[in-house]
């Protein structure tokens, strides 16, 4: 439900944890054993996974594309999912003269890996291809665009209306070469086995168990790329992640310090917050249509315990503002106490329930007819952190007399239930790095449909004329100061109305080694999310420096 949040899977971790316990019981330390045949200029990355073998697919728009295809093809603008910050990429600069127009000036030193120049015509072609092949428009650019015009080194995007936040959606679209893709009969199914891009790497050796990438010598930032080769194996278990000598992996690992950290003195990790794991009430079902009930539930919860239990201590309790902190601290409304974190307060919770007509009788919270407040809490089977959070919520609400039963459908059934409103309350999420998109997805009545119909956002079925007016105004202004004011007003709605109830942050699970390369993103230098998929590595590769061997 948190849209820029890639779900982590913990099922495979159990085997690793068991192995760690077994070997520790025998006083044997798990260690990393790097492949001695891999040179110091070569990076081993756990980022792509076969099923169990690789298919040779490098079309960056396909869901089954190889991970490295998005290191071959680049966007106009690089977006950091941590905080939504924008970095000029293939576009050297941009302007928004008004809320209906974006003008981008391209870099003049970019060539495709086959030597052909990258031009504004390639940009115009890419967007025309996406319009003609909607399945490839993976970020939904044409939901915002009216037209795209190329002139010299400039591209002008005309929007369908006042839509200032469209910049990030349009900017992060992958560019492809017209001189190759214009000859493709069906870009929506083409596998693109021999990719030609503008990115830092080109395809090297390939087989269905492993492939390699080689440095692109004509890359526009070639002087900043100190990695000569990358190797991506198809099979990666949790135990492989710890023992195989990876330079970079992305995975939740139980006891990261005692496993990944203990395997090598060079191993580091960074787990920044990237979303807010939350309770999502169905606002069309009583009693969740009563804000006092929602407030009572929110005040009855001990978020410290929930965060500790669910995330094994990696993540902090989240506030009720919809913001991810400290990533988005610049937008925080200073008038909201304690950065929006709601402390557990049993008396205040019972007072809120009393406002809704409920009273504690013995160990049961009941209404005037004597019926106990009870509901089912839905989460996805296999998301073990969410399940642990749901169990903690169940225990804590029982302490104020609320009876909670757990529903754990398979992930596909869970997604169907929340999309169709077939739930009472669910574990889900809110928040992402792009503040407008986050609040729009959460609050906009554009996504409202009654329960029984399918929606892609606003799963709680929230409607507010005030929120809609603020979201509309945000789209119509290019003034950063006014945009910040609007975000603060939207925070107040989330804090006061509790359309969802924040619990704890969801993390991005970056694992890396300093043995051969340094310069990884960190809490001290959060220049990019530490994930090794999508476009994030494009920002990280140029920052990495080779470790010189001591003489």
Buried (B, 14 or more C-beta within 10 A) or exposed (E): BBBBBBBBBBEBBEEBBEBBEEEBEEEEEBEBEBEEEBEEEBBBBBBBEBEEEBEBBBBBBBEEBBBBBBBBBBBBBBBBBBBBBBBBBBBBEBEBEEBBBBBBBBBEEBBBBEEBEBBBEBBBBBBBBBBEBEEBBBBBBBEBBEEBEBEEBBBBBEBEEBBBBBBBBBBBBBBBBBBBBEEBEEBBEBBBEEBBBBBBBBBBEBEEEBBBBBBBEBBBBEEEBBBBBBBBBBEBEBBBBBBBBBBBBBBBBBBBEBBBBBBBEBBBBBBBBBBBBBBBBBBBBEBBEBBBBBBBBBBBBBBBBBBBBBBBEBBBBBBBBBBBBBBBEEBBBEEBEEBBBBEBBBEBBBBBBBBBBBBBEEEBBBBEEEEBBBBEBBBBBBBBBBBBBBBBBBBBBBEBBBBBEBBBBEBEBBBEBBBBBBBBBBBBBBBBBBBBBBBBBBBBBEBBBEBEEEBEBBBBBBBBEEBBEBBBBBBBBBEEEEBBBBBBBBBBBBBEBBBBBBBBBBBBBBBBBBBBBBBBBBEEEBBBBBBBBBBBBBBBBBBBEBBEEEE
